[in-house]
Amino acid sequence: MLGVLVTLVLAVLDQNIVSTASWAIVRDLDPVHGLERLPWLVSAYALAATAALPLYGKLCDVHGAKRVYLGALGAFLAGSALCGLAQDMAQLIAARSLQGLGGGGLMSVTLVVAAHLTPPRQRAAAGGAGGLLAGLGLVAGPLLGGAFTDHAGWRWIFLVNLPAGLLVLVSAALVIRLDDGGRRPPDRPGIDYPGAALVAAASVLLLLVVEWGGGTYAWGSPVMLGLVALDVLLFAAFAVRQLTAAEPVMPLTLFRDPTLRVALPLQFLTGFGMAGGLLYTVIYLQAALGIAATESGLYLVPMAAGMVLSGAVSGVLIARGAAPKPFLVAGTALMAGAMALMGLLRSGTSPWTLRLDLLLLGAGLGLVLGIVIMLVQNAAPPERLGVATTAVRFVQVLGSALGTAVFGVVLTRVTEARLPPGVTAGDLSRAGDLAPGLRQRLVDALVSGVDAVFVTGAAVMGLALLLAVLLRTPEAAAEPPPPVRVPA
């Protein structure tokens, strides 16, 4: 189990580990045009990982979680090796896409494998451990990226995946056998690949809209309006396809279950609200407090500590028979309260106040992550376990993407409304060169925008709290047969 969760950490780490190695990569591979292509190092990974998510769940239910897990891990390791050997930016971006294709599977299929290895009552601990390790990976990624770049070279941020990943690949192939494959009868229709293609295209386009909106193109421009309209059509076509396909890749019948139809929107709102947590905390640290980019990640350590503590305690108590719903309600309440407190931050607020707010936010998130996964897995029928687990991750990604777009608009509108006459948002990038009085007014305007983001996030988490109160928790399913292990 531990080895399986290690690969989840590697996949999450590689989402953002390149952020602190970016300048070294550009300087090495393409000093002339590298900066123009740099955003695609992150985007290529995220786009590939998100596009494949729904298909991974269906593949698990049809072919077995172990096979799909080993395939995803193999793709991730191959992509990592090619990243480490890349000789130009085009090769590196292509390798990052392959790495993301495997990483997307590891971030979802890992939890399916863990569910098959874990009794239903103990899935809160397993899901919580996965969620906590993923959260730690988000915090540790930039720190490790900087350390490897400074002391070993940027290529090692990718090559370091190979020893641990290969060890897990071999041991998982030899040791673990899950009785979860071959469920589809010979006369049953195959996987709905057209539906998978539709949702992949819609998801990729949504992430591109978030990436380009307000920067490359204005939100009200014809290009953005056209892309948004096309994305709505793609998601609508996907929904129609799922209603008519003989074997849909993400069955909408999941929403017939009283637990799933509340838990999935709850996870969507959690992803939406959290989009305002990490990114805009870093903006506040750098713009208002003058914290260097390399040091701002250290301020997220209290958040990681809160996640570890609350997730570990709740997982143990639920495994011993405690009801999961009170923890879920407490977690969403903590997240809403922490974001409301962060909405009170000012340019002169003590950093320790922010650390306390982040500790509370992490404690709430640690309670929510593992419990939602456990409730969804316990409510889903065994033949839909892969699809249901992947759906949790998928709706969280969609919520985060939409949250990023909405919060970006909130930040821009509120900041611009509070800027002095004749000053634009573009002047924020050269605030250090302005007179002290004008610079402080610019900083205060930006902090007002960040505060508005946090208050909006608190409102979203308030809706999540309402869903948590309304959620019906299923009884733990019957214990699955134990996995058959053969000696290595």
C-alpha positions in Angstrom: 0.0 0.0 0.0 2.8 2.4 0.9 4.5 1.9 -2.4 1.3 2.5 -4.3 0.8 5.8 -2.4 4.4 6.8 -3.2 3.6 6.9 -6.9 0.7 9.3 -6.1 3.2 11.6 -4.4 5.5 11.5 -7.5 2.6 12.3 -9.8 1.5 15.3 -7.7 5.1 16.6 -7.2 5.6 16.7 -11.0 2.6 18.9 -11.5 4.5 22.0 -10.2 8.1 20.9 -9.5 9.2 22.7 -12.7 8.2 26.1 -11.3 11.4 26.7 -9.4 13.6 25.1 -12.1 12.1 27.0 -15.0 14.8 29.5 -15.5 17.6 26.9 -15.5 15.6 24.9 -18.1 15.2 27.9 -20.3 18.8 28.9 -20.0 19.9 25.3 -20.9 17.5 24.4 -23.7 16.4 27.5 -25.4 17.7 30.9 -24.1 16.2 32.8 -27.1 12.6 31.6 -27.3 12.3 29.4 -24.2 10.4 31.9 -22.1 7.6 32.0 -24.7 7.2 28.2 -24.4 7.7 28.0 -20.6 4.0 28.0 -19.6 3.5 24.8 -21.6 5.8 22.9 -19.4 3.1 23.1 -16.7 0.1 23.2 -19.0 1.1 20.1 -21.1 1.2 18.0 -17.9 -2.1 19.3 -16.6 -3.9 19.0 -20.0 -2.8 15.4 -20.6 -3.6 14.4 -17.0 -7.1 15.8 -17.0 -8.0 14.6 -20.5 -7.5 11.0 -19.6 -9.2 11.0 -16.2 -12.7 9.7 -17.2 -11.3 7.0 -19.4 -9.0 5.7 -16.6 -12.0 5.0 -14.4 -13.8 3.0 -17.0 -10.6 1.1 -18.0 -10.3 0.0 -14.3 -13.8 -1.3 -14.2 -13.4 -3.3 -17.5 -9.8 -4.5 -17.4 -8.9 -4.3 -13.7 -7.3 -1.6 -11.6 -3.9 -3.4 -11.4 -3.4 -3.5 -15.2 -4.4 0.1 -15.6 -2.2 1.2 -12.7 0.8 -0.5 -14.1 0.2 1.0 -17.5 -0.2 4.5 -16.0 3.0 4.1 -14.0 4.9 2.9 -17.0 3.8 5.9 -19.0 4.7 8.2 -16.2 8.2 6.7 -15.8 8.8 6.7 -19.6 7.8 10.4 -19.7 10.1 11.2 -16.8 13.0 9.5 -18.5 12.4 11.4 -21.7 12.1 14.7 -19.8 15.5 14.1 -18.2 17.0 13.3 -21.7 15.3 16.2 -23.6 17.6 18.3 -25.8 15.2 21.1 -26.6 12.0 22.7 -25.4 9.8 20.9 -28.0 11.1 17.5 -26.8 10.6 18.4 -23.2 7.1 19.6 -23.7 6.2 16.4 -25.6 7.7 14.3 -22.8 5.8 16.3 -20.2 2.6 15.4 -22.1 3.4 11.7 -21.8 4.4 12.1 -18.2 1.1 13.9 -17.5 -0.9 11.1 -19.3 0.6 8.6 -16.8 0.4 11.0 -13.9 -3.3 11.6 -14.4 -3.8 7.9 -14.0 -1.7 7.7 -10.9 -3.7 10.5 -9.3 -6.9 8.5 -9.7 -6.2 4.8 -10.3 -4.0 4.7 -7.2 -7.1 5.4 -5.1 -9.0 2.6 -6.9 -6.2 0.1 -6.1 -6.1 1.3 -2.5 -9.9 0.8 -2.2 -9.5 -2.9 -3.4 -6.7 -3.4 -0.8 -8.7 -1.8 2.1 -11.8 -2.8 4.0 -14.6 -0.2 3.5 -14.5 1.2 7.1 -10.7 1.8 6.7 -11.0 3.6 3.4 -11.1 7.0 5.1 -7.6 6.3 6.4 -6.4 5.1 3.0 -8.1 7.9 1.0 -7.0 10.4 3.6 -3.4 9.2 3.3 -3.6 9.6 -0.4 -5.1 13.0 -0.2 -2.6 14.1 2.5 0.3 12.9 0.5 -1.0 14.7 -2.6 -1.4 17.9 -0.5 2.1 17.6 0.8 3.3 17.0 -2.8 1.7 20.3 -3.9 3.6 22.2 -1.1 6.9 20.3 -1.5 7.1 20.4 -5.3 8.6 23.9 -5.7 10.9 23.4 -2.7 12.3 20.1 -4.1 12.5 21.6 -7.6 14.7 24.4 -6.4 16.9 22.1 -4.3 17.6 19.7 -7.1 18.2 22.5 -9.6 20.7 24.2 -7.3 22.7 21.1 -6.2 22.3 18.4 -8.9 20.9 20.1 -12.1 17.3 20.5 -13.4 17.3 17.1 -15.2 17.2 15.4 -11.8 13.8 16.8 -11.0 12.5 14.2 -13.5 15.1 11.4 -13.3 14.6 11.1 -9.5 11.3 9.5 -10.2 12.9 6.5 -11.8 14.4 4.5 -8.9 11.4 4.6 -6.7 9.0 4.3 -9.6 10.7 1.3 -11.1 10.9 -0.4 -7.6 7.1 0.1 -7.1 6.4 -1.1 -10.7 8.2 -4.4 -10.3 7.0 -5.1 -6.8 3.3 -4.3 -7.7 3.5 -6.5 -10.7 4.9 -9.4 -8.7 3.2 -9.1 -5.3 -0.3 -7.7 -5.8 -3.1 -9.5 -7.6 -6.6 -8.0 -7.4 -9.7 -10.0 -8.3 -11.3 -7.0 -10.0 -10.9 -7.6 -13.8 -12.8 -9.4 -16.4 -16.2 -8.2 -15.2 -17.5 -7.4 -18.7 -19.3 -10.3 -20.2 -18.2 -11.2 -23.8 -21.5 -10.0 -25.3 -21.5 -6.6 -23.4 -20.7 -3.5 -25.4 -17.1 -2.2 -25.2 -15.8 1.1 -23.8 -17.4 4.3 -25.1 -14.3 5.8 -26.7 -16.3 8.6 -28.6 -17.6 9.7 -25.2 -14.1 9.6 -23.8 -12.9 11.8 -26.7 -15.7 14.3 -26.2 -15.0 14.8 -22.5 -11.3 14.9 -23.1 -11.7 17.7 -25.7 -14.1 19.6 -23.4 -11.8 19.3 -20.4 -8.7 20.4 -22.4 -10.6 23.3 -23.8 -11.8 24.4 -20.4 -8.2 24.4 -19.1 -7.1 26.4 -22.1 -9.9 28.9 -21.5 -8.7 29.4 -17.9 -5.1 29.7 -19.1 -5.8 32.3 -21.8 -8.7 34.2 -20.3 -7.8 37.7 -19.0 -4.2 37.4 -20.2 -3.7 36.2 -23.8 -7.2 37.3 -24.7 -9.7 39.5 -22.9 -12.6 37.7 -21.4 -15.1 39.6 -23.5 -13.1 39.1 -26.8 -14.7 37.2 -29.7 -12.0 34.5 -29.3 -12.8 33.8 -25.7 -16.6 34.0 -26.2 -16.3 31.5 -29.0 -14.1 29.1 -27.0 -16.5 29.2 -24.1 -19.5 28.5 -26.4 -17.7 25.7 -28.0 -16.8 24.2 -24.6 -20.4 24.3 -23.5 -21.4 22.5 -26.7 -18.7 19.8 -26.1 -19.9 19.2 -22.5 -23.5 19.1 -23.7 -22.6 16.6 -26.4 -20.8 14.5 -23.8 -23.8 14.5 -21.5 -26.1 13.4 -24.4 -23.6 10.7 -25.4 -23.6 9.3 -21.8 -27.4 9.1 -21.9 -27.4 7.2 -25.1 -24.2 5.1 -25.1 -24.6 1.4 -24.4 -21.6 1.5 -22.0 -20.9 5.1 -21.0 -17.5 6.1 -19.8 -19.0 8.2 -17.0 -22.5 7.0 -16.4 -24.9 9.7 -15.4 -26.8 7.0 -13.4 -24.2 7.6 -10.7 -26.3 10.6 -9.7 -29.2 8.4 -8.9 -27.5 7.3 -5.7 -28.4 9.7 -2.9 -24.8 9.8 -1.6 -23.1 10.3 -4.9 -25.4 13.1 -6.2 -24.4 15.2 -3.1 -20.8 14.1 -2.7 -19.7 14.8 -6.3 -21.1 18.4 -6.2 -19.5 18.8 -2.8 -16.1 17.8 -4.2 -16.7 20.2 -7.1 -17.3 23.1 -4.7 -14.2 22.1 -2.7 -12.0 22.2 -5.8 -13.6 25.5 -6.8 -13.0 27.1 -3.3 -9.5 25.8 -3.0 -8.5 27.4 -6.3 -8.6 30.6 -4.4 -6.5 29.2 -1.5 -3.0 28.4 -2.7 -2.5 30.7 -5.8 -3.8 33.9 -4.2 -2.0 33.2 -0.9 1.2 33.3 -2.8 0.2 36.5 -4.6 -0.6 38.1 -1.3 2.8 37.0 0.2 4.8 38.3 -2.7 2.9 41.5 -3.4 1.8 42.7 0.1 4.5 41.2 2.4 7.4 41.3 -0.1 8.3 37.6 0.4 10.6 36.2 -2.3 9.1 33.6 -4.6 11.5 30.9 -3.4 10.5 31.5 0.3 6.7 31.9 -0.2 6.3 28.1 -0.4 7.5 27.8 3.1 4.5 29.7 4.3 2.3 26.8 3.1 3.9 24.4 5.5 1.3 25.1 8.3 -1.4 24.2 5.8 0.3 20.9 5.1 0.7 20.3 8.8 -3.0 20.9 9.4 -3.8 18.4 6.6 -1.6 15.7 8.1 -2.9 16.1 11.6 -6.6 16.3 10.9 -6.5 13.6 8.2 -4.5 11.1 10.4 -6.8 11.6 13.4 -10.1 11.4 11.5 -8.9 8.3 9.6 -8.0 6.4 12.7 -11.2 7.4 14.5 -13.4 6.4 11.6 -11.6 3.1 11.2 -12.5 2.4 14.8 -16.2 3.0 14.3 -16.7 6.8 14.4 -19.3 8.2 12.1 -17.7 10.1 9.1 -20.3 12.8 8.6 -19.4 14.9 11.6 -15.8 15.1 10.4 -16.9 16.1 7.0 -19.2 18.8 8.3 -16.4 20.1 10.6 -13.9 20.1 7.7 -16.1 22.2 5.4 -16.9 24.6 8.2 -13.2 25.0 9.0 -12.4 25.7 5.4 -15.2 28.3 5.1 -14.1 29.9 8.3 -10.4 30.0 7.4 -11.1 31.6 4.0 -13.4 34.2 5.7 -10.5 35.0 8.1 -8.1 35.3 5.2 -10.5 37.8 3.7 -9.6 40.1 6.6 -5.9 40.2 5.6 -4.3 43.6 5.1 -0.9 44.8 3.7 0.4 45.1 7.3 -1.0 41.9 8.7 1.5 39.8 10.7 2.7 36.7 8.7 1.8 34.6 11.8 -1.8 35.5 11.4 -1.7 34.1 7.9 0.1 31.0 9.1 -2.7 30.4 11.6 -5.3 30.9 8.9 -3.5 28.4 6.6 -3.2 25.9 9.5 -7.0 26.0 9.9 -7.5 25.8 6.1 -5.3 22.7 6.0 -7.0 21.1 8.9 -10.4 21.5 7.2 -9.1 20.2 3.9 -7.5 17.1 5.6 -10.9 16.2 6.9 -12.7 16.6 3.6 -10.4 14.9 1.2 -10.3 11.3 2.5 -13.8 11.2 3.8 -15.5 12.2 0.5 -13.5 9.6 -1.4 -14.4 6.9 1.2 -18.1 7.8 1.0 -18.2 7.7 -2.7 -16.3 4.3 -2.9 -18.6 2.8 -0.2 -21.7 4.0 -2.0 -20.7 2.9 -5.5 -21.5 -0.6 -6.7 -18.4 -2.8 -7.1 -18.6 -2.8 -10.9 -18.5 1.0 -10.9 -15.8 1.6 -8.3 -13.2 2.8 -10.8 -15.6 5.2 -12.5 -16.9 6.6 -9.2 -13.4 7.1 -7.8 -12.2 8.8 -10.9 -15.3 11.0 -11.0 -14.4 12.4 -7.6 -11.0 13.6 -9.0 -12.5 14.7 -12.3 -15.1 17.0 -10.7 -12.5 18.4 -8.4 -10.3 19.3 -11.4 -13.2 20.9 -13.2 -14.1 22.9 -10.0 -10.6 24.1 -9.7 -10.5 25.2 -13.3 -13.7 27.2 -13.0 -12.7 28.6 -9.7 -9.4 29.8 -11.1 -11.3 31.6 -13.9 -13.9 33.2 -11.6 -11.4 34.2 -9.0 -9.2 35.8 -11.6 -12.0 38.0 -12.8 -12.9 38.9 -9.2 -9.2 39.8 -8.5 -9.0 42.0 -11.6 -12.3 43.8 -11.2 -11.9 44.6 -7.5 -8.2 45.6 -7.9 -8.9 47.9 -10.8 -11.8 49.5 -9.0 -9.5 50.6 -6.2 -6.6 51.8 -8.2 -5.8 55.5 -8.2 -6.9 57.6 -11.2 -4.6 57.2 -14.2 -3.0 54.0 -12.8 -3.7 50.6 -14.4 -3.2 47.0 -13.2 -0.2 46.7 -15.4 1.6 49.2 -13.1 1.6 46.6 -10.4 4.5 44.8 -12.1 6.7 47.9 -11.5 5.4 49.0 -8.2 8.9 48.9 -6.7 9.9 51.8 -9.0 7.1 54.1 -7.9 7.0 56.7 -5.2 6.3 55.1 -1.8 2.9 56.6 -1.4 1.7 55.5 -4.8 3.3 52.1 -4.3 1.4 51.6 -1.1 -1.9 52.5 -2.8 -1.2 50.0 -5.5 -0.4 47.3 -2.9 -3.6 48.1 -1.0 -5.6 47.8 -4.2 -4.2 44.4 -4.9 -4.7 43.2 -1.3 -8.4 44.3 -1.6 -8.7 42.1 -4.7 -7.1 39.2 -2.9 -9.4 39.7 0.0 -12.4 39.6 -2.3 -11.2 36.3 -3.7 -10.9 34.8 -0.2 -14.4 36.1 0.7 -15.8 34.6 -2.5 -14.1 31.3 -1.7 -15.6 31.4 1.8 -19.1 31.8 0.3 -18.4 28.8 -2.0 -17.3 26.7 0.9 -20.5 27.8 2.7 -22.5 26.1 0.0 -20.2 23.1 0.4 -21.0 23.1 4.1 -24.7 23.0 3.3 -24.2 20.0 1.1 -22.1 18.3 3.8 -25.0 18.7 6.2 -27.5 17.3 3.7 -25.3 14.4 2.7 -26.6 10.9 3.4 -23.8 8.6 4.4 -24.0 5.0 3.2 -23.4 2.0 5.4 -20.0 0.4 4.8 -20.3 -2.2 2.1 -19.5 -5.8 2.8 -15.8 -6.6 3.2 -14.3 -7.4 -0.3 -12.3 -10.6 -0.7 -8.7 -10.0 0.4 -6.1 -9.5 -2.4 -4.1 -12.5 -3.3 -0.4 -12.0 -2.9 2.2 -14.2 -4.3 5.8 -14.2 -3.2 8.2 -12.0 -5.2 
